[in-house]
Amino acid sequence: MNFQVTVLKILVAYPGGFAAMEELKHDMAILATSGRDWTDRTRRLAARVPDLNIFSQGLVERLNGGWQITDKGRGVLDVMEGRAAPAQLIDMAPADTVGAPVPPLRQPADRASRRRLRLERRRAARERARVAS
């Protein structure tokens, strides 16, 4: 699994491109254990930009206990996925790999609604336990 590609993919899925470290670690753990599909996908994407360094290239910023993807980071991700080919980003990727698009993954469901549903289930379970006793 390519850590830096995974970070870019996770951050782009969050509103505003910002994720707190706890959320980022949680999502990384899920993807790291999701199997060969994710590993193969990140390896293919990383091959398009072999000298990728998300911090020194200014693709990700550290802010207030989390990380945020920059506009340049979004652009590099688009180049890796074959959706865009801006001139300033082309020199970062080998010429023979820019043309073949990689289909995007489904975006995760809204975190707030998942959290709300989880809390509602917990409340219902507590209520059932209280009534049963």
N, C-alpha and C positions, 0 to 999 in steps of 0.2 A: 504494500500500500504506500502510495506517495503522500506523505504527511502534508506537504505544502499545497498540492492540488486539492486534497480533502478539505483543508482549511478554507481555500477559496470557494469551493462548492458549498460548504456549510454556510459561510458568511453571506453569500449571495442570496441564499434562501430566506434570510431573516429580513424583517422590515428595516429599511435604512442601512442594511448591510452590517449591523452591529450585533454581536453576541457576547454576553458575559462569559467569563472563563468557565463557570460551572456548566452552562448550556453547551458551550463548545466541547468541553471534555465529554459530556454525556453523549452528544451526537457523534463524536469521534469514536467512542467506545462501541456504539451501535454499528457504525459503518465498518469498524475494524473486525467485528465478529460476524459480519453479514455474508461472508463467503468470497469465493474467487471472482464473482462478477464485478464487485466493486474494486478489488485489487487489480484485475485486468483492465478495467476502465481507467482507473487513475494512472496506471502504467502507460496506457496508450496516450492519454492526455499529456502526461509529463514528457513523453518523448517528443512532443511538438515544440516544447520550450525546454531544451536540455539544461540550460544554465539558470533555471528558475530559483530565485531567492526572494521570497515574498516581503521580507523586511528591508533588505538593502536596496531593492528595486522600487520600493515605495508602493507596493501592491496592497499592503495591509498596515494599518496603524494601530498602535496600542493606546487605548483610551479608557479611563475610568473603570478599571477592573475587567476590561474585555478587549476584544479586537474588532476593528471595522475595516471592511474592504473599501478601497479607494476606487475612483473612476478608472484609474490606470489598471487596477486589479481586475475590474469588470471587463475592460478592453482585452487584457491578456487572456482572460477566461473565454471570452468570445472567440479569440483567435484559436485557442486550444480546441474549442468545440467546433470550429469551422464555420461559425456564424458571421464572422467579420474578418477583415484583413487590412486594418489601417497600416499605412506605410511605416510609421514609427515603430510598430510592433512586429512587423514582418521579419526584420533582421534578427529578432530574438528566436525565431523558430526556423528549422530547416525548411528549405523551399519545397521539397518534395512531400512534406506532410501537411501543408497548409490547406490543400484543396479538399481532402476527404473529411466530410462532416461526421461528428460523433453525436448520436441522438442524445438530447438532454434527458436527465432523470426527472421523474415526477417530483414536484415540489412538496415538501412535507406540509401536513395540515397546519393550520394556524395554531400556534402553541397555546394561546390564551383560551381558545375554545376547548382544546384537549384538556387543559388544566381545570377548566370549569366543569367539564363532564366528569373528570376524576374526582373532584371535590363533591359533586352531587352524588356519585356512587358511594363515596365514603359516608356521607351524611345519611343516605338511605340505609346503608348497612348498620350504622350506629343506631338508627331509629328502630330497625328490625330487631337488633340485639336488645335494646331497651324494652321493647314491647314483649319480647319472648321471656325476659327474666322477671 
